[in-house]
Amino acid sequence: MAAFPTCVLHVGFEKTGSTSIQAFLTEHVERLQRLGHFVPRSLARGDGFCNHVRLPAHALADDKLDDDVRVHFGLASHDQLAAFRGATRRLLASEIRTRGGGGTMLLSNEHLSSRLDQDDELERLRDLLGGFCDEFRIIAYLRNQVDVLESLYGEAIKGGHCDISLIPDFSADAGDPWIGQDYFEYGRTLRRWVRVFGRDSVEVRLFDRTTLRSGDVVADFLGCLGIDPSRFAALPRANERLDARAQAFLLRINRALRPLPPDEANRIRDVVTGLLAAMPQGPSLQLSEPEAQDFMALFRDENEWVRERWFPSSATLFPPGRARERSRPADAEASLADTVELTTLLLRKLIPGA
């Protein structure tokens, strides 16, 4: 008999509030267990944050040793990978024996939707977790592709990119774009999950303030579990963004940091990013309305496939997007005045008494 009747597996997608859901799980591990929801710590990050990153590290294909989730665990050889997979199963089994099973096992990791791009990887994930549960509920949140692109662009700049444009070039002769087109092809990803776990096990929800319960992804996720979100205090929002002016400034900082050793560059960038995020923020860099329409047109067929299967009563997969400016600068570039002003503000924060 399995330890749990059901495993609820939240798989992202990325940029749909996964960090907020995981922060909630981390904060309320014990209380959720009293409500019948077991959140494993053994599959989480080393710092205890309940992003269950051991799952993609376990399930990725053997030849993907260079994926950063594998690098995070120091998995540089197939022997190390085999040992890691065995340890993952033992760690989870040991934690269940210690804390007790029953009810629902609750897991969350956004890389499951973005990194596991082969059926056999999902089968490996299913085989691992299937030893501890009788059935699965796969919960996936989807977000308008334009909003995802704009959010990813901001995260890429915070991660050190310095020679990227907001709109990636997906043409065959453009080389490797900073983000791949398949990242936005939700239908392709969901078809894999349906093939491996079955259509009835896959639940799709929209990450949109007009459709989320109380306009909040954590409240919406708790509603899926039958938990009243009003019983819990709200947590601070995670993954705060930078506005267009701060993004352009950080692009220039990234270019200046390129000659430095990576560790030193990352330390400096983290300080600058933190200071910029603490300043009052305006809107981030956005696509113009024509650009947004052109970008969404690339995924019309994929979105229609999803709509027909999970939202047949809706005219379109996503509600109408927010109003956009008619045009925008071709690229984010900080003016000299912006650079001087932001540098002055940063120095005032860094220098006591300034």
HULIN-V180367 format. One record per pair of residues at least 12 apart in sequence whose ideal C-beta (glycine too) atoms are under 6 Angstrom apart, sorted by sequence separation. I is the first residue (numbers start at 1). J is the second residue. D is the distance in whole Angstrom. If there is no record, write none. Layout:
i:I j:J d:D
i:I j:J d:D
This chain:
i:57 j:69 d:5
i:56 j:69 d:5
i:57 j:70 d:6
i:153 j:166 d:5
i:25 j:39 d:5
i:164 j:178 d:4
i:303 j:317 d:4
i:53 j:69 d:6
i:57 j:73 d:5
i:253 j:272 d:6
i:26 j:49 d:5
i:26 j:50 d:4
i:25 j:50 d:4
i:58 j:85 d:5
i:152 j:179 d:6
i:22 j:50 d:5
i:105 j:133 d:6
i:22 j:51 d:5
i:58 j:88 d:5
i:246 j:276 d:4
i:292 j:324 d:6
i:54 j:88 d:5
i:242 j:276 d:6
i:289 j:324 d:4
i:240 j:277 d:5
i:288 j:325 d:6
i:243 j:281 d:4
i:247 j:285 d:6
i:145 j:184 d:5
i:243 j:282 d:4
i:288 j:327 d:5
i:244 j:284 d:6
i:288 j:328 d:5
i:243 j:284 d:6
i:244 j:285 d:4
i:69 j:111 d:6
i:241 j:284 d:5
i:142 j:186 d:5
i:285 j:332 d:5
i:42 j:91 d:4
i:42 j:92 d:5
i:40 j:92 d:6
i:42 j:95 d:4
i:55 j:109 d:5
i:40 j:95 d:6
i:52 j:107 d:5
i:56 j:111 d:4
i:138 j:193 d:6
i:52 j:108 d:6
i:53 j:109 d:6
i:56 j:112 d:6
i:52 j:109 d:5
i:59 j:116 d:6
i:61 j:118 d:6
i:51 j:109 d:6
i:56 j:115 d:5
i:138 j:197 d:6
i:61 j:121 d:6
i:60 j:121 d:6
i:136 j:197 d:5
i:59 j:121 d:5
i:138 j:201 d:5
i:138 j:202 d:5
i:139 j:203 d:5
i:140 j:204 d:5
i:141 j:205 d:5
i:142 j:206 d:6
i:143 j:207 d:4
i:59 j:124 d:5
i:136 j:201 d:5
i:59 j:125 d:4
i:141 j:207 d:4
i:36 j:103 d:3
i:37 j:104 d:5
i:38 j:105 d:5
i:39 j:106 d:5
i:37 j:106 d:5
i:122 j:192 d:6
i:126 j:196 d:6
i:275 j:346 d:5
i:119 j:192 d:6
i:123 j:196 d:6
i:122 j:196 d:4
i:275 j:349 d:5
i:113 j:189 d:6
i:119 j:195 d:6
i:119 j:196 d:6
i:252 j:334 d:6
i:248 j:332 d:4
i:139 j:224 d:6
i:247 j:332 d:5
i:248 j:333 d:6
i:249 j:334 d:5
i:22 j:108 d:5
i:248 j:334 d:4
i:21 j:108 d:6
i:154 j:241 d:5
i:154 j:242 d:6
i:244 j:332 d:6
i:162 j:251 d:5
i:157 j:247 d:5
i:18 j:110 d:4
i:162 j:254 d:4
i:3 j:96 d:5
i:157 j:250 d:5
i:162 j:255 d:4
i:245 j:338 d:5
i:249 j:342 d:5
i:157 j:251 d:6
i:160 j:254 d:6
i:8 j:104 d:5
i:14 j:110 d:5
i:4 j:101 d:5
i:3 j:101 d:3
i:6 j:104 d:5
i:7 j:105 d:5
i:8 j:106 d:5
i:9 j:107 d:5
i:10 j:108 d:4
i:12 j:110 d:3
i:13 j:113 d:5
i:14 j:114 d:5
i:4 j:105 d:4
i:11 j:112 d:4
i:12 j:113 d:4
i:11 j:113 d:4
i:204 j:310 d:4
i:210 j:319 d:5
i:208 j:319 d:6
i:158 j:273 d:5
i:184 j:299 d:6
i:187 j:302 d:4
i:186 j:302 d:6
i:185 j:302 d:5
i:187 j:305 d:4
i:166 j:285 d:6
i:187 j:306 d:5
i:186 j:306 d:6
i:7 j:129 d:5
i:16 j:141 d:4
i:7 j:133 d:4
i:16 j:143 d:5
i:3 j:132 d:5
i:4 j:133 d:4
i:5 j:134 d:5
i:6 j:135 d:6
i:7 j:136 d:5
i:8 j:137 d:5
i:9 j:138 d:5
i:10 j:139 d:5
i:11 j:140 d:5
i:2 j:132 d:6
i:154 j:284 d:6
i:2 j:133 d:5
i:2 j:134 d:5
i:15 j:148 d:5
i:15 j:151 d:4
i:150 j:286 d:6
i:146 j:287 d:6
i:146 j:292 d:5
i:146 j:295 d:6
i:145 j:299 d:5
i:165 j:331 d:6
i:144 j:318 d:5
i:144 j:321 d:6
i:16 j:207 d:4
i:24 j:218 d:5
i:20 j:217 d:6
i:21 j:218 d:6
i:20 j:218 d:5
i:17 j:217 d:3
i:21 j:221 d:5
i:23 j:235 d:5
i:23 j:238 d:6
i:20 j:238 d:5
i:19 j:238 d:4
i:19 j:239 d:5
